[in-house]
Amino acid sequence: MQKLILFTVLAFLAVFPIRTVGQLPISAVQENSNQVKPDFRDDLISFAKGFLGIPYRYASAKPEKGFDCSGFVHFVFSNFGVNVPHSSKAFKNLGMLVKPEDFKVGDVLVFYGYRNATQIGHVGIICEAAGMNSKFIHASSGKVKEVIISELNSEMYKRRFFQCVDVITEK
């Protein structure tokens, strides 16, 4: 399994090389426009779903070792040339705020911590956009301790929801 994941990552990097920090890949932007191609967000989520089941590991952003929540988000976006921090707290003032009715696949959900409801402590990527009924993919430090898909409207996440940000669309 680990060899398959490593091969997938290496193959992906060969097709989508790392670019300048904060610069969207040329393939992500439509010609004669600053608009992101519609399939860019879907491609990002398809890539992220390839890591479902990878174990949770605090402070890690490497699929061969495991991911913490921000490490997973950082890893996924960096493979598409989008620079985001490897710190859930740093998402508090990042990107453009998005209202629930405008949530899109690929937007980042930001949550308060599980133990400390006053500090940012968790992030995930929307994989099915439906406002406050959206689903998101994330590295969970909860019971399952792996990359999973969860529902935003579940009791665990609804009460901890802080905001949603778009880190893909250029300002």
N, C-alpha and C positions, 0 to 999 in steps of 0.2 A: 504494500500500500504506500509506504513512504517513498519507494523508488518511483512509483507511478506519479505521485504528487510532485516529486522533484523533477521528473521528466516533463510534466505538464508546465511547471513554472519555467524551466529552462526553454522549452519550446515557445512559450508565450513571450518570454523576454527576447527571443530571437526575432519574433514578428513585431513586437512593440518595444523597441529599445527605450531606455530611460532618456528623458528629455530635460531641458532646462527647467528648473524649479518654477512651479506655478504656470507653466506654459502647456496649454492643451495640445495633444498630438495633432498634427496636420490632418490625419484621418478622422479626427473627431469633429472638425469644423467644416461646415458646408462651404462650398466655393462661393466667393463674392459675398460673404456674410460672416458675422460674428456668432451666429447661432450654432449651437451644438447639434450634430446629426442626431436624429431621433433614435437610432439604434445604438448610439454610444452608451446610453444609460442601461439599456437591456444587455449589452455586451458586458458591461461592468458587473451587473448582477449575475449573469451566467458564469462569469469568472469566479465571483465570490462564492457561488453555490458549489463550485468544485472543491471547496474546503469544508463543507459540512462534515461534522464529525471529528475535525481536528481538535485535539485536546486544548483545554484552557491552560495557559501558563502565564503567570504574572510577569509583567514587564518584557514580554517577548513579542516580536513581530516576524517570526520565522516559522514557516509551515512545518519544517522538519522538527522543530522543538515544541511548537504550540503557539497560541496567540492569547494576549489579553485583549480586552475590547478595543482599546484605541490602537493597539498594535495591528489588529485585524483590519480595522478601517484604514489605517496608514498603509498597510501592505497592499490592500486592494486598490486604493486610489493611486498609489505610487506606480503601480503596474500599468496605469493608464495615463501617466504623465501629469497627474494632479497632486500637488504637494499639500499634504495636510499633516498636522502634528501627531506625534505619538504620545499624546496626553489628553485624556478626556476633558480635563479642566480647560485646556486651551481652545476647546470648541465653543466656549461660552461667548466669545466675541469674534467668531470666525464666520465668514460667508455671509449670505443674505438670508435674513429671516423669512420663513415661509409660513403662511397661514394654513391651517389644516385642510381647507378646501382646495388649496393649491399644491399639496404634497405631490411629489413626483418620485418615481423609481430613481434611486441613486441619491436622493436627499439624505442628510444625516440627522438622525434623531439624537437629542441630547437629554440626558436624565440626571436627576439628583442621585446621590449615592444611596446605597441600600441601608447603610448604618447611619449616615449623616445626611439628613434631608435638607441641609443648607448649602452643601457643596456639590458641584458637578462631579459625578462619579461613574458615568456609563455612557457609551455611544453605540449606535448601530446604524445600518444602512437600510433604507426602505426598499423592499423587494416587491411589494404589492401595495400600490398607492390607493387608499380609500379613506382619506381624511383620518379621523381618530380611530377608524377600523382598519388601518393599514397594518401590514405585516413587515417585519424587519429581520435582517440577518445580522448576527452578532456573536461574539465570543462570550459565552455566559460563564460567570464564576459561581452560578447557583448549583443546584443539585446535579445537573447533568455535566457541568464542567467541560463544555466543548462548543464548537461553532454550531449554532442552531438557528431556526427561524421561530420567532415569537410574534404574538399579537399585541399591538400597542394598547388595545382596549382591555387587556387582561388586568386584573387587580394589581399585580406586581408592577406593571409598567405605567398604567394610567395615572396612578397616584404619584409617581416619580417623574413624570414627563415635565421637562423644562421648556424645550423649544425644538424646532426643526430648522435646519439651515441648508441652503443650496451652496455647495462648494464647487460646483461644476460650471454653472453659467457665469460668464464674465460680467462684472459690474459695469 
